[in-house]
Amino acid sequence: MFQSILRLGLASAVSLAPLIACAGAADAKPSVMSETIRVSEVKAAQEAWCEALITISKTHDEGGLAQSKPLAGEIIDAAYGYQFGPVAFKPTWAKGDVTFRDTRSGAVSYFVGDDPAFGDSGFAIGTPGTTRSPWVKCKPEIFVIQSFGNTANAMGWVHLEAADGTTSKVDKTFGYVRDDEGALRIVVHHSSTPFAGY
């Protein structure tokens, strides 16, 4: 289920045409990226991230942590670039020594909780508090997209709505790199609450 969501936004929407494959052993050349990441690819990746968040929240609401935690891990494996090394991940609701995350386990914890090393309540499973309401809507509002070859950045807001009507708006910056299969992978994820004023 989640694979189709992510592949739609992060991989299928990405054309493999920009990759020039090696012609043969005799005149083998390294693969070359012949075009930059397109704006439409970044938008599709942002939409896919929102759809994945809603899927995790719905799964948790229906099947609890036993179902949502493995799903969150699979989504993170499909969407983030941990295979390249540390991901620069600064979650909205993180603080203290665990404000900045560079590991997969830190990301999984942030999305669904259940890791005492981080003490997260689980952003993806719904609104905070004793009575959690699952997210039912997620919409990116992008203000800036920068594209530099096989990397791109996007900055804007993500608007969320829970089943009980609670709404939230979060500042988001994502950095992407294209992997060897043509999919966009998140390598920077910075999130914070909008400035409330002086």
TORKOL-200456 format. One line per 4 residues: number of its first residue (from 1); their letters; for each residue y, x, z of N, C-alpha, C, CB. Coordinates in steps of 0.001 Angstrom, whole numbers. Glycine has a CB too. Example, Ala and Ser with C-alpha at 12.3 -4.5 7.8 and 13.67 -1.06 7.14 Angstrom:
1) as) -5690 13190 7800 -4500 12300 7800 -3300 13200 7800 -4473 11308 9046 | -2250 12850 7080 -1060 13670 7140 30 12900 7870 -598 14084 5725
This chain:
1) mfqs) -1191 828 0 0 0 0 1247 866 0 3 -939 1203 | 1379 1760 993 2565 2601 1071 2629 3574 -83 2594 3353 2381 | 1458 4010 -603 1464 4963 -1710 2162 4369 -2916 38 5379 -2077 | 1909 3084 -3206 2561 2469 -4352 4063 2387 -4145 1991 1084 -4607
5) ilrl) 4488 2122 -2919 5920 2078 -2622 6554 3438 -2861 6162 1627 -1172 | 5943 4471 -2285 6525 5811 -2404 6410 6348 -3813 5855 6768 -1437 | 5292 6123 -4449 5129 6628 -5799 6108 5949 -6745 3694 6422 -6279 | 6384 4667 -6508 7350 3960 -7333 8708 4620 -7228 7440 2490 -6926
9) glas) 9133 4922 -6011 10466 5468 -5833 10546 6969 -5934 10991 5053 -4537 | 9515 7677 -5486 9618 9128 -5389 8899 9866 -6502 9083 9579 -4080 | 7916 9230 -7133 7179 9969 -8143 7174 9289 -9501 5777 10175 -7688 | 6768 7997 -9573 6662 7352 -10873 8011 7273 -11556 6071 5965 -10729
13) avsl) 9070 7129 -10754 10396 7062 -11343 10841 8418 -11860 11396 6536 -10332 | 10080 9452 -11558 10435 10810 -11954 9669 11164 -13213 10135 11828 -10818 | 10383 11505 -14261 9743 11918 -15501 9222 13337 -15367 10718 11811 -16682 | 8027 13577 -15863 7482 14929 -15847 7950 15715 -17060 5958 14891 -15801
17) apli) 8699 15067 -17955 9186 15741 -19153 10019 16981 -18868 9990 14790 -19962 | 10796 17012 -17766 11594 18215 -17533 10788 19477 -17303 12474 18001 -16374 | 9509 19333 -17003 8697 20525 -16766 8124 21014 -18083 7564 20235 -15753 | 8376 22266 -18403 7822 22863 -19609 6585 23637 -19188 8866 23788 -20343
21) acag) 5430 23174 -19610 4176 23785 -19168 3908 25079 -19922 3005 22812 -19359 | 3053 25898 -19348 2656 27144 -19997 1892 26824 -21280 1791 28018 -19043 | 2232 27518 -22370 1615 27233 -23659 201 27790 -23754 2463 27798 -24775 | -54 28905 -23159 -1379 29493 -23217 -1384 30831 -22510 -1842 29649 -24664
25) aada) -2573 31402 -22326 -2689 32638 -21563 -1971 33799 -22237 -4144 32986 -21360 | -2024 33866 -23572 -1444 34996 -24286 72 35060 -24138 -1811 34923 -25749 | 718 33917 -24241 2182 33900 -24135 2648 33066 -22951 2801 33358 -25422 | 1881 33137 -21859 2185 32334 -20675 3563 32669 -20128 1127 32551 -19593
29) kpsv) 4300 31608 -19803 5624 31750 -19212 5677 30854 -17985 6757 31385 -20235 | 6504 31188 -17024 6613 30306 -15858 7185 28953 -16255 7488 30949 -14773 | 6835 27923 -15468 7408 26601 -15698 8905 26655 -15465 6753 25541 -14784 | 9634 25907 -16250 11096 25905 -16163 11576 24471 -16042 11740 26601 -17401
33) mset) 12498 24234 -15127 13107 22922 -14994 14195 22815 -16058 13687 22695 -13550 | 14045 21905 -16989 14981 21841 -18105 16090 20810 -17901 14235 21531 -19371 | 16006 20021 -16855 17096 19087 -16585 17221 18867 -15086 16867 17742 -17314 | 18362 18405 -14689 18608 18211 -13266 18033 16881 -12795 20107 18275 -12968
37) irvs) 17907 16759 -11484 17517 15481 -10883 18581 14457 -11242 17345 15601 -9323 | 18148 13308 -11702 19080 12264 -12138 19516 11390 -10959 18434 11393 -13232 | 20691 10802 -11106 21220 9890 -10099 20240 8746 -9860 22596 9342 -10531 | 19645 8235 -10921 18691 7124 -10788 17481 7522 -9944 18225 6654 -12174
41) evka) 17059 8780 -10017 15935 9253 -9217 16290 9281 -7730 15502 10647 -9682 | 17507 9720 -7431 17954 9757 -6037 18049 8337 -5484 19323 10480 -5915 | 18612 7429 -6268 18707 6031 -5830 17326 5439 -5600 19471 5191 -6864 | 16389 5731 -6494 15014 5225 -6334 14368 5800 -5081 14158 5571 -7572
45) aqea) 14624 7082 -4794 14064 7704 -3595 14632 7068 -2337 14338 9209 -3593 | 15929 6731 -2340 16548 6089 -1178 15974 4688 -967 18080 6017 -1351 | 15799 3954 -2050 15195 2617 -1955 13766 2708 -1434 15213 1912 -3327 | 13016 3706 -1919 11631 3884 -1468 11574 4217 16 10942 4987 -2277
49) wcea) 12538 5029 496 12577 5371 1921 12779 4094 2741 13714 6405 2217 | 13694 3234 2288 13937 1968 3000 12687 1082 2989 15126 1210 2364 | 12033 982 1847 10825 158 1761 9727 695 2681 10318 102 311 | 9623 2017 2759 8624 2624 3640 8934 2323 5103 8562 4143 3415
53) liti) 10210 2376 5475 10618 2061 6847 10221 628 7212 12144 2253 7015 | 10493 -308 6317 10142 -1710 6561 8623 -1865 6660 10704 -2618 5436 | 7881 -1142 5834 6419 -1205 5868 5874 -709 7205 5823 -381 4722 | 6434 410 7709 6004 918 9018 6301 -116 10097 6708 2262 9350
57) skth) 7497 -700 10068 7892 -1670 11088 6991 -2900 11066 9347 -2087 10886 | 6717 -3405 9874 5848 -4583 9744 4429 -4262 10210 5826 -5081 8281 | 3944 -3086 9831 2595 -2673 10226 2485 -2566 11738 2229 -1333 9575 | 3519 -2011 12372 3512 -1891 13826 3538 -3272 14486 4709 -1051 14300
61) degg) 4340 -4170 13935 4451 -5515 14500 3112 -6251 14419 5543 -6316 13767 | 2377 -6017 13348 1114 -6737 13141 -101 -6015 13733 893 -6954 11661 | -62 -4669 13769 -1250 -3941 14187 -1031 -2886 15252 -1848 -3306 13026 | 197 -2799 15769 479 -1854 16839 467 -405 16403 -499 -2036 17927
65) laqs) 505 466 17380 577 1905 17157 -667 2445 16455 771 2623 18476 | -1814 1826 16705 -3057 2289 16092 -2977 2266 14571 -4224 1433 16562 | -2189 1338 14023 -2041 1260 12573 -747 1913 12087 -2081 -189 12127 | 330 1782 12858 1619 2283 12374 1737 3802 12440 2736 1664 13170
69) kpla) 1086 4437 13417 1220 5892 13531 532 6628 12371 636 6365 14863 | -722 6286 12015 -1315 6949 10845 -534 6669 9562 -2761 6502 10669 | -40 5442 9422 747 5090 8249 2024 5919 8176 1085 3602 8265 | 2716 6061 9307 3936 6872 9338 3638 8306 8923 4568 6846 10739
73) geii) 2525 8847 9401 2143 10204 9020 1894 10334 7528 910 10628 9778 | 1223 9355 6959 945 9385 5517 2231 9253 4707 -34 8261 5134 | 3139 8402 5155 4418 8243 4459 5232 9523 4538 5216 7071 5051 | 5264 10134 5707 5992 11399 5862 5385 12471 4958 5971 11866 7342
77) daay) 4060 12527 4872 3405 13490 3995 3761 13258 2530 1900 13420 4178 | 3966 12004 2150 4277 11675 759 5759 11826 429 3838 10265 460 | 6637 11689 1430 8070 11655 1149 8824 12926 1527 8676 10509 1861 | 8352 13642 2523 9072 14814 3028 8436 16106 2516 9095 14809 4568
81) gyqf) 9182 17206 2578 8737 18468 2001 8205 19469 2996 9841 19080 1268 | 7388 19037 3944 6848 19977 4927 5912 21015 4305 6113 19219 6007 | 5398 20745 3118 4552 21741 2466 5357 22967 2036 3853 21125 1255 | 6691 22848 1961 7548 23977 1595 7985 24780 2817 8775 23481 841
85) gpva) 7820 24210 4005 8272 24862 5228 8989 23857 6117 9193 26052 4904 | 9833 24335 7031 10530 23428 7944 11464 22469 7181 11334 24237 8978 | 11478 21222 7607 12437 20243 7098 13571 20150 8122 11756 18828 6851 | 14801 20164 7653 15959 20037 8545 16162 18554 8835 17257 20677 7909
89) fkpt) 15688 18090 9986 15680 16666 10332 16430 16475 11638 14224 16118 10446 | 17543 15751 11572 18327 15413 12763 18355 13893 12870 19791 16014 12694 | 17496 13302 13707 17436 11844 13835 18634 11257 14585 16161 11449 14539 | 18863 9976 14390 19969 9271 15043 19801 9241 16555 20078 7848 14507
93) wakg) 18612 8850 17017 18394 8609 18443 17788 9809 19161 17499 7412 18628 | 18003 11012 18653 17468 12207 19304 18561 12881 20126 16890 13192 18257 | 18143 13589 21184 19137 14243 22038 18523 15459 22725 19689 13253 23089 | 19401 16251 23325 18948 17407 24094 18227 18431 23247 18049 16963 25204
97) dvtf) 17177 19006 23828 16435 20070 23147 15673 19593 21926 15479 20707 24098 | 15489 18281 21766 14745 17768 20612 15666 17048 19620 13636 16818 21079 | 16966 17353 19682 17912 16757 18736 17547 17115 17307 19341 17215 19041 | 17237 18389 17069 16918 18863 15731 15422 19091 15614 17690 20153 15404
101) rdtr) 14835 18522 14565 13384 18594 14357 13108 19387 13083 12751 17161 14268 | 12128 20249 13107 11760 20958 11888 10269 20833 11563 12134 22418 12015 | 9552 20035 12355 8109 19890 12156 7718 18451 11813 7361 20344 13405 | 6567 18334 11196 6019 17019 10867 5817 16190 12133 4688 17163 10104
105) sgav) 5298 16808 13200 5047 16062 14435 6346 15502 15012 4353 16961 15472 | 7443 16227 14879 8729 15724 15337 9194 14520 14537 9764 16814 15264 | 8891 14508 13237 9254 13370 12391 8398 12148 12707 9110 13740 10912 | 7083 12352 12843 6192 11237 13169 6605 10622 14503 4711 11706 13221
109) syfv) 6887 11464 15481 7313 10969 16787 8578 10140 16672 7535 12127 17749 | 9522 10612 15895 10771 9866 15774 10547 8490 15153 11776 10653 14942 | 9685 8427 14151 9458 7156 13475 8688 6154 14330 8719 7393 12191 | 7672 6602 15083 6850 5640 15830 6707 5933 17317 5499 5584 15228
113) gddp) 7255 7049 17801 7112 7385 19219 5731 7930 19532 7388 6166 20079 | 5297 7771 20781 3954 8148 21227 3704 9651 21249 2941 7502 20348 | 4755 10451 21492 4555 11889 21656 5433 12338 22818 4897 12682 20333 | 4825 12652 23977 5615 13017 25155 6474 14270 24962 4698 13224 26322
117) afgd) 6138 15097 23984 6937 16296 23731 8337 15948 23236 6236 17188 22713 | 8494 14744 22666 9788 14345 22113 10418 13171 22849 9634 13994 20661 | 9613 12314 23468 10130 11184 24234 10828 10123 23410 11062 11675 25255 | 10394 9931 22158 11034 8955 21272 10507 7541 21504 10820 9352 19817
121) sgfa) 11380 6562 21245 10953 5164 21341 10438 4632 20007 12106 4295 21831 | 10666 5351 18919 10168 4930 17616 11191 4151 16824 8936 4105 17781 | 12004 4848 16054 13048 4194 15264 12480 3215 14245 13886 5235 14554 | 11399 3589 13584 10882 2772 12482 10206 1490 12931 9917 3571 11676
125) igtp) 9853 1383 14213 9093 193 14633 9998 -968 15046 8170 549 15790 | 11315 -768 15020 12223 -1881 15274 13338 -1539 16234 11463 -3041 15803 | 14094 -2542 16585 15246 -2362 17452 14820 -1813 18812 15996 -3684 17623 | 15671 -1018 19443 15315 -473 20761 15367 -1548 21837 16252 682 21135
129) gttr) 14759 -1264 22971 14780 -2198 24097 13393 -2640 24482 15623 -3404 23768 | 13328 -3512 25455 12028 -3967 25953 11349 -4920 24982 12191 -4643 27304 | 12136 -5755 24316 11581 -6661 23316 11971 -6136 21944 12086 -8130 23527 | 11033 -5494 21275 11327 -4870 19983 11235 -5911 18887 10360 -3696 19697
133) spwv) 12216 -5919 18012 12189 -6799 16855 12039 -5929 15613 13477 -7687 16779 | 11040 -6182 14784 10801 -5316 13632 11923 -5392 12599 9486 -5680 12981 | 12168 -4272 11930 13128 -4266 10831 12564 -5079 9678 13453 -2818 10376 | 13393 -5907 9075 12943 -6712 7939 13762 -6431 6678 13023 -8193 8287
137) kckp) 14921 -5797 6835 15752 -5436 5682 16298 -4031 5880 16914 -6453 5485 | 16366 -3296 4787 16934 -1949 4794 17579 -1729 3436 15842 -852 5099 | 18847 -1383 3440 19578 -1208 2181 20444 37 2249 20445 -2445 1870 | 20207 1000 1338 21084 2166 1305 22413 1841 611 20386 3333 592
141) eifv) 23479 2445 1099 24783 2362 447 25253 3811 275 25828 1484 1293 | 25099 4310 -927 25334 5726 -1193 26776 5936 -1659 24336 6256 -2254 | 27447 6921 -1053 28816 7248 -1430 28912 8493 -2292 29652 7428 -203 | 28023 9445 -2068 28057 10703 -2811 26642 11101 -3189 28738 11823 -1984
145) iqsf) 26455 11466 -4453 25215 12092 -4907 25611 13383 -5613 24381 11135 -5860 | 25000 14487 -5190 25200 15776 -5842 23852 16212 -6404 25787 16849 -4845 | 23849 16722 -7632 22610 17165 -8245 22790 18584 -8776 22179 16202 -9378 | 21893 19478 -8379 21955 20881 -8765 20568 21325 -9223 22466 21767 -7586
149) gnta) 20241 21132 -10476 18914 21519 -10963 17834 20693 -10305 18658 23002 -10711 | 16915 21357 -9613 15811 20620 -8988 16088 20285 -7530 14529 21422 -9088 | 17365 20300 -7129 17752 19839 -5799 18871 18812 -5932 18199 21031 -4904 | 18978 17945 -4933 20039 16939 -4925 20331 16534 -3491 19646 15701 -5775
153) namg) 21547 16065 -3253 21970 15568 -1952 22531 14166 -2117 23018 16510 -1306 | 22352 13339 -1097 22924 11994 -1091 23475 11715 301 21861 10919 -1501 | 24650 11079 345 25286 10766 1629 25823 9338 1584 26433 11779 1952 | 25631 8629 2679 26145 7266 2768 25628 6582 4019 25758 6459 1526
157) wvhl) 25511 5276 3937 25007 4485 5049 23654 3876 4699 26010 3385 5426 | 22896 3553 5720 21729 2688 5586 21987 1485 6482 20381 3436 5973 | 21913 300 5893 22120 -955 6624 20756 -1549 6963 22980 -1969 5786 | 20571 -1911 8225 19298 -2446 8706 19491 -3815 9333 18658 -1491 9716
161) eaad) 18471 -4645 9191 18469 -5942 9876 17079 -6180 10441 18887 -7103 8909 | 17035 -6639 11689 15767 -6935 12360 15449 -8421 12245 15821 -6508 13845 | 14212 -8760 12565 13760 -10153 12477 14571 -11078 13375 12287 -10248 12843 | 15088 -10562 14495 15872 -11406 15403 17342 -11505 15001 15773 -10871 16814
165) gtts) 17713 -10928 13859 19085 -10994 13370 19955 -9805 13750 19717 -12227 13871 | 19458 -8926 14621 20203 -7725 14998 20430 -6857 13764 19449 -6925 16097 | 21659 -6352 13604 21959 -5478 12481 22376 -4100 12988 23064 -6088 11598 | 22210 -3123 12132 22570 -1756 12473 23020 -1048 11206 21382 -1007 13143
169) kvdk) 23954 -120 11361 24403 711 10246 24337 2160 10707 25859 322 9775 | 23730 3013 9882 23500 4408 10259 24039 5321 9165 21989 4678 10504 | 24745 6386 9563 25176 7424 8622 23958 8245 8230 26293 8337 9241 | 23776 8488 6927 22616 9254 6460 23038 10285 5419 21546 8313 5873
173) tfgy) 22460 11472 5549 22539 12492 4510 21119 12962 4239 23475 13689 4932 | 20717 12909 2972 19404 13369 2563 19562 14512 1565 18578 12211 1953 | 18729 15532 1698 18626 16587 705 17248 16530 92 18902 17978 1323 | 17186 16615 -1241 15920 16499 -1962 15631 17749 -2776 15936 15278 -2874
177) vrdd) 14359 18030 -2964 13908 19037 -3905 12757 18418 -4701 13468 20365 -3171 | 12682 18777 -5976 11593 18258 -6800 10366 19141 -6599 12000 18202 -8309 | 9209 18526 -6351 7997 19328 -6165 7331 19608 -7507 7012 18612 -5221 | 6210 20320 -7478 5531 20723 -8709 4969 19555 -9497 4425 21675 -8388
181) egal) 4817 18397 -8840 4310 17216 -9540 5439 16322 -10028 3384 16425 -8633 | 6677 16718 -9790 7820 15953 -10273 8407 14983 -9273 7432 15212 -11473 | 7801 14870 -8088 8294 13931 -7078 9457 14550 -6300 7156 13524 -6110 | 10377 13709 -5850 11450 14171 -4984 10939 14210 -3547 12702 13256 -5106
185) rivv) 11182 15326 -2863 10777 15501 -1472 12016 15699 -608 9804 16701 -1323 | 12044 15019 530 13159 15160 1470 12985 16475 2228 13228 13940 2464 | 14012 17327 2164 13989 18589 2907 15134 18664 3916 14067 19774 1942 | 16094 17754 3799 17171 17605 4787 17324 16116 5069 18533 18236 4275
189) hhss) 17347 15751 6345 17538 14356 6757 18406 14382 8003 16158 13618 7026 | 19672 14046 7825 20601 13979 8951 21031 12534 9131 21837 14909 8728 | 20955 12066 10357 21268 10667 10653 22069 10585 11942 19975 9820 10763 | 23077 9721 11950 23881 9542 13158 24515 8159 13137 24970 10644 13274
193) tpfa) 24990 7716 14296 25696 6439 14371 27128 6631 13890 25671 5870 15818 | 27695 5636 13200 29069 5766 12734 30044 5976 13876 29467 4548 11944 | 31093 6721 13640 32115 7007 14633 32775 5706 15097 33168 7978 14061 | 32872 5514 16390 33380 4255 16945 34892 4269 17180 32674 3951 18246
197) gy) 35531 5395 17029 36982 5457 17234 37327 6183 18516 37580 4057 17258 | 38579 6537 18642 39056 7277 19827 39310 6354 20997 40332 8047 19500
